[in-house]
Amino acid sequence: MSLKSLASIENWPVPTAAAAVVRADGTVLGSHGPGTRPFALASVTKPLAAYAALVAYEEGAIELDEPAGPAGSTVRHLLAHTSGLAFDEHRVTSAPGQRRLYSNAGFEVLGEHIAKATDIPFGEYLRQAVLDPLGMVSTVLDGSPAKDGVSTVDDLVRFAAEVQAPRLLDPRTVAEAMTVQYPGTKGVLPGYGHQNPNDWGLGFEIRDSKSPHWTGSSSSPRTFGHFGQSGTFLWIDPDAGAACVALTDRPFGPWAVEAWPPFTDAVLADVKMW
């Protein structure tokens, strides 16, 4: 089954690509490419890690506003990229809550914090809390919670359906995750330059009025998700009532900046006609 728009990934300048669109009830509106092939997720790992963090919160293992990371920082700061930690170094560059400093280091500190709180290695906790319950049997995390996940389109479709209609979490918790944390915070969106504001939820980037952006011109401001430097993305558009996953094996670059927004617009147009 395939929406017409999804077939356009054949024109992307990548060796291999796969994509799918899914509704909240798990109905796959279309798919194209090898759905069971594993791809490196890069930063699309972060929403999975964030969801596990929210499970840990609901289980009472952690609190969102408890100290974690640099002095003055909390779990919430780490999830929202406002802890003050540098991009890829465990080095403090600003006070917590002052700037949106996109930080792989922050998610690594978060993973360590949850592992200590639960006495379970974070990759194993992710498996028990999120992957196994959702049947994501081809998804693994061996390494950094910021960027070392490996998954398939078929597995991420299950995750995207879950986020739209939560079963593992209270819907109010997921609503909080897609709500702007520390509103008005400026920062750089990797690959797209300085954004004012650079809105983010709890582990999910929120589109709002960002320009330029990796989603489409017709994407609603409420659209949230993540893209990865391995040429991957996952967006959920609540207004459209659908989510889209696209995985490739070519690093993010000008090709993606050019290809992804019109692709997203075409997908949204197809979804409206479904």
JOVENFEN-V512762 format. One record per helix or strand of 2 or more residues. SS is the DSSP state (hx for helix, st for strand). FROM is the first residue (numbers start at 1). TO is the last residue. If there is no record, write none. Layout:
SS_FROM_TO ; SS_FROM_TO
This chain:
hx_4_11 ; st_17_23 ; st_28_32 ; st_39_40 ; hx_42_58 ; hx_75_79 ; hx_104_118 ; hx_122_134 ; st_140_141 ; st_149_151 ; hx_153_164 ; hx_171_177 ; st_187_189 ; st_193_195 ; st_205_206 ; st_224_228 ; st_232_237 ; st_242_248 ; hx_254_273
